[in-house]
Amino acid sequence: MRNVRDVGVEALIPWVLAAAILLLGASSCSNDASVGAPTSNPTTAASGEPSPVTSPTPSPASEAKEFGILSEVGGWIAYGNDEGIWAVNPTSGGTPAERIQLSERPGEPLAWSSDGSKLLINRGDRSFPGPDDLVVLNSDGTETLLVHGGMYDLFSGGSFTPDGSKVIYGVTNWPPEEEWRSAIHVVEADGGSRRLLLAAGPRDYPGGTFRTALFCPTFSPDGTQIAYFDGMGDWGNTLRVMNADGSGVRVVVDQEFGHVNDLAWSPDGSRFAFHAPYGGGIWIVGVDGSVLTEVSQGGAAPRWSPTGRQLAFQSAGGIWVINADGSGLRQVALPGRRDPVWSPDGSRIAYLGGDSLYVADLDGTHVRTLGTLELTESPKPLVAWNPPAARARCTLFN
């Protein structure tokens, strides 16, 4: 572990589908859809066929760390760059900002467990396509490899169950000149073999029958259900829900959207928010499919407040907050800012501007610059705000 002070201020359908999946939030479907066990064939990973049983694969972090390293960053914000995974103190009051290195291996933080004791990370060579890994950074500084992706695997989503014991993810395997396969899996957070929850199948569209992709899987707040999108990536996408064991699939929204991303449950589990860039903007719908409402045109990256009464989002005009009924729109940050993240207590919002990280109160005052992060290069760099001391949405990633 290193403490660093003196941080500066912040048809061709398989190919079309792959490109669309990268554009779709390259997720948090946010915050959350990610292929086979570490030794499984990458094609088998998305096929739904059983994978070989593997043992948990914890590996020592690059530097020895005392037990409970993550307890030192309760209430801090995690991010990744080419030098590793870091946590920065959001109350540090400007530059130089205090930050702690959690791992020397590069990657992108996807989500914290609800108690802040585990951090889910997407780690790969950042090439397109893949291969990437899903790993869990444990509280003692060790890492557990959950999934090793194949060369043609595109992961999406990635989230913990409420108790932090399991991780769900989606994957689409799209080898050139072959039919792609897509599925949603679950794996124990301490490693082991993955289990297939749902495999994509063919769907009839006006232009023909095509095998769809499953993406942005995310657990309900109580862990009993999983929401996800099913479609062709850049067209024909519907919002669906299934039970946590993969049974009971039902369609929530049968209106077929184009690109969709940033799927998120409201904190009370009664509604969804998602982004449909070619379908209006930010939408909210009841978990039963009722009252589909466009709350903002042109917005993106919707994030529920901890109370579920408000949404933060980005647009060409900056960072905004709006009530869940579409009223009370107010600006938090100026144009050029992006990727809002709520503080766990709902009193502040963190956001990016260039490579700098900022924190502000909900009325846009008391802006603090937490430093220049030199974020990992990706279509959508991710930051994750840890729950308060010791006691964690959908994006697609490759």
C-alpha positions in Angstrom: 0.0 0.0 0.0 1.2 3.5 -0.8 0.0 6.8 0.5 0.5 9.5 -2.1 0.3 13.2 -1.5 0.9 15.8 -4.1 -1.6 14.8 -6.8 -2.3 17.3 -9.5 -5.7 19.0 -10.3 -8.4 16.0 -12.8 -25.6 -9.1 -42.6 -22.5 -8.0 -40.7 -24.6 -8.4 -37.6 -21.9 -10.0 -35.4 -19.6 -7.0 -36.0 -22.5 -4.5 -35.7 -23.5 -6.1 -32.4 -20.0 -6.0 -31.1 -19.6 -2.3 -31.9 -23.1 -1.6 -30.5 -22.2 -3.4 -27.2 -19.1 -1.2 -26.8 -21.1 1.9 -27.5 -23.8 0.9 -25.0 -22.2 2.3 -22.0 -18.8 1.1 -22.4 -21.9 0.3 -17.2 -22.7 0.8 -15.6 -25.5 -0.5 -17.2 -24.7 0.9 -14.0 -23.8 0.2 -12.8 -25.2 -3.4 -14.4 -24.4 -7.3 -18.1 -20.3 -10.4 -18.0 -17.9 -16.1 -19.9 -16.5 -19.1 -18.7 -14.5 -20.4 -15.7 -10.8 -19.6 -15.8 -10.1 -22.9 -17.7 -13.1 -23.0 -19.9 -13.2 -22.6 -23.7 -14.2 -19.0 -24.5 -16.8 -20.2 -26.9 -18.3 -22.5 -24.4 -18.4 -19.7 -21.9 -21.4 -18.0 -23.5 -23.0 -21.1 -24.8 -24.7 -22.2 -21.6 -22.9 -25.6 -21.6 -21.6 -26.8 -18.2 -18.1 -25.6 -17.5 -15.4 -27.5 -15.6 -15.3 -27.0 -11.8 -12.4 -25.0 -10.7 -11.0 -24.1 -7.3 -11.0 -20.5 -6.0 -8.0 -18.7 -7.4 -6.8 -16.1 -4.9 -3.5 -14.5 -5.9 -1.3 -12.3 -3.8 -1.5 -8.6 -4.6 1.6 -7.0 -6.0 2.5 -5.6 -2.6 1.9 -7.2 0.8 -1.0 -5.5 2.6 -2.2 -5.9 6.1 -5.6 -7.5 6.7 -8.5 -5.1 6.3 -6.8 -2.7 3.8 -10.2 -1.7 2.4 -11.4 -0.6 5.9 -9.0 2.4 5.4 -11.0 3.7 2.4 -14.5 3.6 3.8 -16.4 6.5 2.1 -13.6 7.0 -0.4 -13.8 6.9 -4.2 -12.1 4.1 -6.2 -10.7 4.5 -9.7 -8.2 2.8 -12.0 -5.3 4.0 -14.2 -2.3 2.5 -15.8 -0.5 2.4 -12.4 -3.1 0.4 -10.6 -6.3 0.7 -8.6 -6.6 3.7 -6.3 -8.9 5.2 -3.6 -9.1 9.0 -3.1 -10.5 10.8 -0.1 -13.5 12.9 -1.2 -13.2 15.2 1.9 -9.5 16.1 1.3 -10.4 19.6 0.3 -8.6 20.1 -2.9 -5.0 19.6 -4.0 -2.8 18.0 -3.0 -5.3 15.2 -2.6 -4.7 12.1 -0.5 -5.0 8.8 -2.2 -4.1 5.2 -1.4 -3.0 2.6 -3.9 -5.1 -0.6 -3.5 -3.4 -2.6 -6.2 -0.5 -2.0 -8.6 -2.3 -3.9 -11.4 -4.3 -1.7 -13.8 -8.1 -2.2 -14.1 -11.4 -0.5 -13.7 -13.5 -0.7 -10.5 -17.1 -1.8 -11.3 -18.8 -2.0 -7.9 -18.3 -2.3 -4.2 -20.0 -4.9 -2.1 -22.6 -3.3 0.1 -20.4 -3.5 3.2 -17.3 -2.1 1.4 -15.3 -5.3 2.0 -14.9 -6.3 -1.6 -14.3 -4.4 -4.9 -15.2 -5.9 -8.3 -12.7 -5.0 -11.0 -12.6 -5.5 -14.7 -9.0 -6.2 -15.7 -7.6 -6.7 -19.2 -5.2 -5.4 -21.8 -7.8 -2.9 -23.0 -7.6 -4.2 -26.6 -10.7 -4.8 -28.7 -11.9 -7.5 -28.5 -10.8 -8.9 -25.1 -9.5 -10.8 -23.4 -10.4 -9.4 -20.0 -10.7 -10.8 -16.5 -13.2 -10.2 -13.7 -11.5 -10.2 -10.3 -12.5 -9.4 -6.7 -10.1 -7.3 -4.6 -10.6 -8.7 -1.0 -10.3 -6.8 2.2 -6.9 -8.3 3.0 -5.4 -7.1 -0.4 -5.5 -10.5 -2.1 -7.4 -10.9 -5.4 -9.7 -13.7 -6.5 -10.0 -14.4 -10.2 -13.7 -15.0 -11.0 -13.7 -15.1 -14.9 -11.1 -15.3 -17.5 -12.5 -14.0 -20.8 -11.7 -15.4 -24.2 -10.5 -13.4 -27.2 -13.9 -12.9 -28.6 -15.8 -12.3 -25.4 -17.5 -9.0 -24.6 -18.4 -8.7 -20.9 -21.1 -6.4 -19.6 -22.6 -5.5 -16.2 -21.0 -7.1 -13.2 -22.5 -6.7 -9.7 -22.6 -8.2 -6.3 -25.6 -9.8 -4.6 -26.7 -7.6 -1.6 -24.8 -9.9 0.8 -21.7 -9.8 -1.3 -21.5 -13.5 -1.7 -22.1 -13.8 -5.5 -21.4 -11.9 -8.7 -23.5 -11.8 -11.8 -22.2 -10.9 -15.3 -23.2 -11.1 -18.9 -21.0 -12.1 -21.9 -21.4 -12.2 -25.6 -19.0 -14.4 -27.6 -18.8 -13.3 -31.2 -16.1 -15.1 -33.2 -15.7 -13.7 -36.8 -17.8 -15.4 -39.4 -19.6 -17.4 -36.8 -22.9 -17.0 -35.0 -22.4 -15.2 -31.6 -23.6 -16.6 -28.4 -24.7 -14.7 -25.3 -25.5 -15.6 -21.7 -25.8 -14.4 -18.1 -23.9 -16.3 -15.4 -23.4 -16.2 -11.6 -20.3 -17.1 -9.7 -19.3 -17.2 -6.0 -17.4 -14.0 -5.0 -14.7 -16.2 -3.5 -14.2 -18.0 -6.7 -15.1 -21.4 -8.1 -17.1 -22.6 -11.1 -19.7 -20.3 -12.8 -23.3 -21.3 -13.2 -25.4 -20.5 -16.2 -28.6 -18.6 -15.4 -29.9 -17.8 -18.9 -28.7 -18.3 -22.5 -29.9 -16.1 -25.3 -31.9 -17.7 -28.1 -33.4 -16.7 -31.5 -36.0 -14.0 -31.7 -38.3 -13.2 -34.6 -38.0 -9.6 -36.0 -39.7 -8.1 -39.0 -36.5 -8.5 -41.0 -35.9 -12.1 -40.0 -34.9 -14.4 -37.1 -31.8 -13.5 -35.2 -30.0 -14.7 -32.1 -30.0 -11.9 -29.5 -27.5 -10.7 -26.9 -28.1 -10.4 -23.2 -26.5 -7.5 -21.4 -26.6 -5.2 -18.4 -27.7 -7.8 -15.8 -28.2 -6.2 -12.4 -29.5 -7.6 -9.1 -32.6 -6.1 -7.4 -31.9 -4.5 -4.1 -33.2 -7.5 -2.2 -31.3 -10.0 -4.5 -34.3 -11.9 -5.5 -34.5 -10.8 -9.2 -32.2 -9.8 -12.1 -33.0 -7.2 -14.7 -31.3 -7.2 -18.1 -31.7 -6.2 -21.7 -32.3 -8.7 -24.5 -31.8 -7.6 -28.1 -29.5 -6.9 -31.0 -27.3 -4.3 -29.3 -28.1 -1.3 -31.5 -31.7 -2.2 -32.2 -34.6 -4.4 -31.0 -33.8 -4.3 -27.3 -36.4 -5.0 -24.6 -36.1 -4.8 -20.8 -36.7 -8.1 -19.0 -36.6 -9.5 -15.5 -36.0 -13.0 -14.2 -35.7 -14.6 -10.8 -32.3 -14.8 -9.3 -32.1 -18.5 -10.2 -32.8 -17.8 -13.9 -36.4 -18.8 -13.9 -39.6 -16.8 -14.5 -38.4 -14.6 -17.3 -40.9 -11.8 -18.1 -40.9 -8.8 -20.4 -41.1 -5.4 -18.6 -40.9 -3.1 -21.6 -41.7 -4.6 -25.0 -41.1 -1.3 -26.8 -38.0 -2.1 -28.8 -35.3 0.5 -28.1 -32.1 1.2 -30.0 -29.0 1.5 -28.0 -29.7 1.1 -24.3 -27.4 1.2 -21.2 -27.1 2.4 -17.6 -29.8 0.1 -16.3 -30.4 0.6 -12.6 -33.0 -0.5 -10.0 -34.3 2.2 -7.7 -33.2 1.7 -4.1 -36.7 0.4 -3.1 -36.8 -2.0 -6.0 -40.0 -0.6 -7.5 -38.7 1.1 -10.6 -35.9 1.1 -13.3 -34.0 3.9 -14.8 -32.1 3.5 -18.1 -30.6 5.5 -21.0 -31.9 5.1 -24.6 -29.8 7.6 -26.6 -31.8 7.1 -29.8 -35.1 6.7 -28.0 -35.4 10.0 -26.2 -32.9 10.1 -23.4 -33.6 9.0 -19.8 -36.5 6.7 -19.0 -38.1 5.4 -15.8 -40.5 2.5 -15.7 -42.2 0.5 -12.9 -40.8 -3.0 -12.3 -44.2 -4.3 -13.4 -43.9 -2.4 -16.7 -46.3 0.4 -15.7 -45.9 4.2 -16.3 -43.0 4.2 -18.8 -41.9 7.8 -18.6 -39.3 9.9 -20.3 -37.9 12.1 -17.6 -35.2 13.9 -19.6 -34.5 14.3 -23.3 -30.8 14.2 -24.3 -29.5 13.1 -20.9 -27.3 10.1 -20.2 -25.8 8.1 -17.3 -28.8 8.2 -14.9 -27.9 7.5 -11.3 -30.5 7.0 -8.5 -30.0 8.9 -5.3 -29.8 6.8 -2.2 -33.4 7.7 -1.3 -34.7 7.0 -4.8 -36.4 10.4 -5.0 -33.9 11.9 -7.5 -31.7 11.1 -10.4 -28.4 12.6 -11.4 -27.4 12.5 -15.0 -25.0 14.1 -17.6 -25.8 16.0 -20.7 -24.2 18.4 -23.1 -25.0 21.0 -20.5 -23.1 19.4 -17.7 -24.3 17.4 -14.6 -27.9 17.8 -13.5 -30.2 16.5 -10.8 -33.9 15.9 -11.4 -36.8 14.5 -9.3 -37.9 11.1 -10.3 -41.2 12.5 -11.5 -39.4 14.8 -13.9 -39.7 18.0 -11.8 -37.2 20.1 -10.1 -34.4 20.1 -12.7 -31.2 21.9 -11.5 -27.7 22.1 -12.6 -24.8 20.8 -10.5 -21.8 21.2 -12.8 -20.9 23.0 -16.0 -20.7 21.6 -19.6 -17.8 19.1 -20.1 -18.5 17.3 -16.8 -19.6 13.6 -17.0 -20.3 10.3 -15.1 -22.0 11.5 -11.9 -21.8 9.3 -8.8 -23.8 9.9 -5.6 -22.1 9.9 -2.2 -23.5 7.1 0.0 -25.4 9.7 2.1 -26.9 11.5 -0.9 -25.5 14.9 0.0 -22.8 15.2 -2.7 -22.1 14.2 -6.2 -18.7 13.2 -7.7 -18.1 13.6 -11.4 -15.3 13.7 -14.0 -14.0 16.5 -16.1 -11.2 15.5 -18.4 -8.9 13.4 -16.2 -9.9 15.3 -13.0 -12.3 14.2 -10.3 -14.6 16.7 -8.6 -17.0 16.6 -5.7 -19.8 19.1 -5.2 -22.9 19.7 -3.1 -26.2 19.1 -4.8 -26.7 22.8 -5.4 -23.4 23.0 -7.3 -21.5 24.8 -4.4 -18.5 23.7 -2.5 -16.8 22.2 -5.5 -13.6 20.4 -4.6 -11.0 19.1 -7.1 -9.6 15.7 -6.0 -6.7 15.5 -8.4 -5.7 14.5 -11.9 -6.3 10.8 -12.1 -4.8 9.7 -15.5 -7.7 7.3 -15.8 -7.5 4.0 -17.6 -8.2 4.5 -21.3 -11.7 3.1 -22.2 -14.9 4.3 -23.8 -16.2 5.1 -20.3 -13.8 5.2 -17.4 -15.5 4.1 -14.1 -15.3 5.4 -10.6 -17.0 3.8 -7.6 -17.8 5.5 -4.3 -17.3 3.1 -1.3 -19.9 2.9 1.4 -18.8 4.5 4.7 -16.2 3.1 6.9 -15.9 -0.6 7.0 -18.5 -1.6 7.1 -21.3 -0.9 -3.2 -25.3 0.1 -12.1 -25.1 -1.2 -16.0 -22.1 -0.6 -18.1 -20.7 -2.8 -20.8 -17.0 -3.3 -20.9 -14.4 -5.1 -22.9 
